[in-house]
Amino acid sequence: MADTGWKVAYEQERATRQEQEARLSTLEAQQRQLLQHQTPTLQQPPAPPSAQRRATIAEVIEKCRTLQEDRHVPIGCRTGVFEGTPYMEFAFLNLEEMQQYWETIIKNFIEDFCGRHNDAGNEAMVFATLVKPAPGAIRGGMCLSKYISEWTLLQETFPSSHSHY
């Protein structure tokens, strides 16, 4: 019975997310049409990547905390320090969920988190954890050296206060 309730809630959340994404796509298309109809003198060129402001580590940690608390997004996020190395970990229900959100995670979290640490010459780590299929799996990467591990099965199942699905 509990599985059925979870599945219904999951499907409702998924439908809501799809509706939001459809609305955003429509708005983006409308915005593109408006920009195409403007005269060239009114259009501003996009800022070069180097001119875009990068979030501070504190801002990225706060965004992670906010993501963790958002019950409408099926992603867990936490930060910490492991053996002196800062890390950011994202938890996903399964591989499909990770693939759906990964590009957004890179742009909104990892680029700033790793970029700031790399600028300082400090190594930091990023992890992706998959909860299902049981027992789950984890994969990590090093920001500075760009090393990425293979997927490793989680050896034990444990409840995490950092995951919400």
C-alpha positions in Angstrom: 0.0 0.0 0.0 2.8 2.5 0.9 4.4 1.9 -2.5 1.1 2.8 -4.2 0.9 6.1 -2.3 4.4 6.9 -3.1 3.9 6.2 -6.8 0.8 8.4 -6.9 2.6 11.2 -5.2 5.6 10.8 -7.5 3.4 10.8 -10.6 1.6 14.0 -9.3 4.9 15.7 -8.8 6.1 14.6 -12.2 3.0 15.9 -13.9 3.4 19.2 -12.1 7.0 19.4 -13.1 6.1 18.7 -16.7 3.5 21.4 -16.7 6.0 23.9 -15.3 8.5 22.9 -17.9 5.9 23.3 -20.7 5.0 26.7 -19.4 8.7 27.7 -19.3 9.3 26.4 -22.8 6.3 28.4 -24.1 7.5 31.6 -22.4 11.1 31.1 -23.7 9.7 30.7 -27.2 7.6 33.8 -26.9 10.7 35.7 -25.6 12.8 34.5 -28.6 10.1 35.7 -31.0 10.0 39.1 -29.3 13.8 39.4 -29.5 13.8 38.4 -33.2 11.3 41.2 -34.0 13.3 43.9 -32.2 15.6 46.1 -34.2 19.3 45.2 -34.0 20.1 48.4 -32.1 17.8 47.3 -29.2 19.4 43.9 -28.8 22.3 43.6 -26.4 24.9 41.0 -27.1 25.1 38.3 -24.4 27.8 38.8 -21.8 31.0 36.8 -22.4 31.3 33.9 -20.0 34.2 35.6 -18.2 31.9 38.6 -17.4 29.2 36.4 -15.8 29.3 36.6 -12.1 30.1 33.4 -10.3 28.4 32.6 -7.0 30.5 32.4 -3.9 31.0 29.2 -2.0 28.6 30.4 0.7 26.0 31.2 -2.0 26.3 27.7 -3.5 26.0 26.1 -0.1 22.9 28.1 0.5 21.4 27.1 -2.9 22.2 23.5 -2.0 20.4 23.9 1.4 17.4 25.5 -0.4 17.3 22.7 -3.0 17.4 20.1 -0.2 14.4 21.7 1.5 12.4 22.1 -1.7 9.9 19.2 -1.6 8.8 19.9 -5.2 12.2 18.8 -6.7 13.2 15.1 -6.3 16.9 15.9 -5.7 18.8 15.7 -2.4 21.8 18.1 -1.9 24.3 18.4 0.9 27.7 19.8 1.4 30.5 19.0 3.9 34.1 18.3 4.4 35.6 14.8 4.1 39.2 14.3 5.3 39.8 18.0 4.8 38.4 18.1 1.3 35.1 20.1 0.7 32.4 18.2 -1.1 29.0 18.6 -2.6 26.7 15.6 -3.0 23.5 15.2 -5.0 21.1 12.3 -4.4 18.7 11.1 -7.1 16.1 8.5 -7.1 17.5 6.7 -10.1 19.7 7.2 -13.2 16.8 8.6 -15.3 16.2 11.4 -12.7 19.9 12.2 -12.6 20.1 12.4 -16.4 17.1 14.7 -16.4 18.6 17.2 -14.0 22.4 16.8 -14.4 23.0 19.7 -16.9 21.0 22.0 -14.6 23.0 20.8 -11.6 26.3 21.5 -13.4 25.3 25.0 -14.4 23.6 26.1 -11.2 25.9 24.4 -8.6 29.0 22.5 -9.8 30.5 25.2 -12.1 30.5 27.7 -9.2 31.4 25.2 -6.5 34.3 23.7 -8.4 35.3 27.0 -10.1 35.7 28.8 -6.8 37.8 26.0 -5.3 39.8 25.6 -8.5 40.5 29.4 -8.6 41.9 29.1 -5.1 44.0 26.0 -6.0 42.1 23.8 -3.6 40.8 20.4 -4.4 37.1 19.8 -3.9 34.8 16.8 -4.7 31.4 16.4 -6.2 29.3 13.2 -5.8 26.2 11.8 -7.4 24.3 9.2 -5.5 21.5 7.0 -7.0 19.1 5.5 -4.5 17.5 2.9 -6.8 17.9 0.2 -7.7 18.9 -1.0 -4.2 21.4 -0.9 -2.7 22.1 2.3 -4.7 25.4 3.6 -6.2 27.7 6.5 -5.9 30.1 8.2 -8.3 32.5 11.0 -7.4 34.7 13.5 -9.2 37.6 15.8 -8.2 37.1 19.4 -9.3 40.8 20.4 -9.7 42.2 17.2 -11.2 39.0 16.4 -13.1 39.2 12.7 -12.1 35.9 10.9 -12.2 35.4 7.6 -10.5 33.4 4.6 -11.7 30.0 3.9 -10.2 30.3 2.0 -6.9 27.5 0.1 -5.2 26.6 1.4 -1.8 27.5 -1.3 0.6 24.8 -0.6 3.2 21.4 1.0 3.0 20.9 3.7 5.5 18.3 6.4 5.9 19.6 9.8 4.9 18.2 13.0 6.3 19.6 14.6 3.1 17.4 12.7 0.7 13.8 13.4 -0.1 11.8 11.6 -2.7 
